[in-house]
Amino acid sequence: MQFLTFIGFTALVAIISYYKTRNTEESSSDGYFLGGRSITAGVIAGSLLLFIPVKGFSQSNSEIFFDFTRSNTAQIVNAKNAIISPSKNGLTIKINKNQEALLTINGEWDLTAWVYVSFTIKNNGTETVRFDPIISGEKENNKWSKALWTIGWIKPEETRVYNSILLPDYSTRKKNYPKMHKDFPNMRGMPDGISFARSFDLKRTKKIQIKFPASPENKDLVLVSIQTNKPSKSKLYLNNSENFFPFIDPYGQYKYADWEGKFTSDTQFKEAIKTEEKDLAAHKGSSEWNEYGGYKNGPTLKATGQFRTEKLDGKWWIIDPIGNLFWSSGVNSAGQLKVLTPYQGREHFFEHLPLKSDSIYGKFYKKKEYNFGAANLYKKYGEMKPIVYVEKSLRRMKSWGLNTFGGWSFEEVNQIQKEKRVPYTAYVGTQSTILIDKFPDVYHPNWGNNVHNAIKRKAGKINKDPYFFGYFVDNEMHWFEPNEMASKVLKSKGTFGKKEYIKLLKKEIKDISIFNTVANTNFYNWSELERNSNKMNLKAFEKLNIQFYENLCHIYFKTIKEAIDKWSPGSLYLGCRWHVGGKHRNKYNVPIGAQYLDIISLNQYDNDLVGFKYPGSDTFDKPYIISEFNFGALDSGKFYPGLGYASDQRNRGEKYKNFIESGLRDPNCVGAHWFMWGNSTTAGRSTVGENANCGIVSELDTPYYQLINYMRQINYNLYNYRISN
């Protein structure tokens, strides 16, 4: 790659004009131009002395985007509440204490060729500094969308290269990456790290910002450079896509990259066991905890032999069976490593899959999937009963500072000796009868009985175990708003909920002709409407729709609560694990649910919980738990970070600690559960295509020690932190 240290304005315009032509010619076939970016006239004037690549697509690992060690660079940066000035070391940044500062560079760039925008920043101060890289852009029709916003920290005297992940919008997958879309179906992230999120079109990137939140100290920093980093496509795939396959090795790992912790032979499993044993021996667990993971040094309240909730000194707490304060720091899918990979029609993805007739590894096939996780556990430990792995997981969790088996975890913990247990949850699904999408038909005559029977079965297995924490019932259902719910219900076929809605219509407006006039339809009678399955706009009946919606919510939550109280009296009802976003949480379903729930459960993939609100939170006082959150990275062979994303494994830990701290500061938050125990498969799991670095352990059962070290930092002291903040 050649660079020019100075380019005259006329020459720049000519070069840019040339590469814009290149872009037009190449963009239809996954092409790139100007190193993956274009430059607007607004940036040109301030960029004369920056390093600028003058070749087309480069297979180098990174390219300088803005080099702030060059003079006259401050003029392209708009600074708010910060004093900036150029120097030979970079752009110096001075920020006064208790001031929130923001640096902004506006432009027009195509970043589809890259996985990261990397910020090199030095902290000359004596305190750790938080900074928030924010990258923004547009979708089609000049529609701005969700920015890519993450968080990093720089230690005193540290120079840090922070990789801000570029996640193109889902809608651009087929348009901007047509060949890869075809070659790698059903994968959220594709080699070497093109991951998709609800964001914007990377070809329409418009703004790069760094936010510095206010803190009690003055800040003294140097922004050295901003780079585009790591090509978004494998070099081998670019040069010869056919020879790229297979790209998954016998362990389920990405074949064409190296990283710390990658396995190349079975002998490494034994070394991994030795390494972890030393780590576990050196970290026995928190000195704050009692046998339940509660606060043994805190107040002793009423003991019921079960978990319950109570508000104390303005903060909600869970109270453990012996009356101590409890805050639930947990993990989903604990005690099992299921890394199921669909293989049919994708056999060419894999370097080696055993024969189904293989006496050892053939048993890890399950229908159309192969369980790399179970196969790796066999390679590591040999033949092992599931309960033995659960016991090992319990020991790990206590060492890591995790005190709860969250949703989807091994549920029969009462089979294990009491001194080895941690509190655990049970999951119950009620969708035996479906009304719409993922929502049960609560009006079906069998639905209530099915709920009671399901709770009864779970309660029989739990058998009043004091370590049982509570019931999650259903997960991420599609609630919609009342008008949309009514429209979908009326479109459904043969549901009892539809009959109930029409019954309300008859009662309210009586004559079908009135319905036809308002809804702009032409049904002869109510029976014809019941047989109809077309979508209709029912906003004109909003009052009735709200009535139907509220009745539905009350029936749903009340029936489940009654079943728990009958078959498992005293057990906590932990809710339905509400989906992220306003589409599924509204001013009707959450407040109604709160009337029946002991704890509201919310799946929330955000940087932290600062300022976090959910519908009704200002109108009623109820504890809540984050039933899912996580942060993943792309530095360990994965193509997709997950719904929460980080720069690297260190940053996963930093963001975990920050998230838990934010929950501990919230007086209504009583816990947070990481999703999940082990990584998703590299090639994409089941029908959703998830292939995320979401695990505390890899698909080879190797702990992510940088993440775990940060877990220990906060979890070992979570009670002191909550009480003092």
Protein Blocks (a to p, Z undefined) as FASTA:
>chain_A
ZZdfbdcfklmmmmmmmmmmmmmmmmmnopaeehhpacdfklmmmmmmpccdfbdcdfbf
bdcfbdckbghklmmpccehiacdddfkbccddddehiacdddddddddfklpmbdcddd
ddfbfbdcddddddddddehhiacddddddddddehiacdddddddddfklmmmmmmmlm
mmmghifbacehiacddfbdfklcfbdcddddddfbdcddddfbdcdehifbdfklmmom
mlmpccbdfkopafkbccehiafbfklmmmmmmmmmmmmmmmnbjfkbcfkopafkbccd
ddehiacdddeehiacdddfkopacdddddehihiacddddfehplmmpmbdcdfklmkl
mmmpghjaccfklmmmmmmnopadfklmmmmmmmmmmmnopabdcehiafklmlpcfklp
ccddddddfklbcfbhjbccfkbmklmmmmmmmmmmmmmmnnopaklnbdcedjhiafbp
fklmmmmmmmpghiaklmmmmmmmmmmnopaklmmmmnopabfblklmmmpccdcdfklm
mmmmmmmmmmmmmmmmmmmmmmmmmmmghiacebjoiaedjklgcfklmmmmmmmmmbdc
dddddfblghiacehklmbccddddfbdcdddfknopabfbjbdcfblmlmmmmmmmmmm
mmmmpmkbgbdcdddfbdcdfkopajlopacdfbfbdfkopacfklmmmmmmmmmmmmmm
mmmZZ
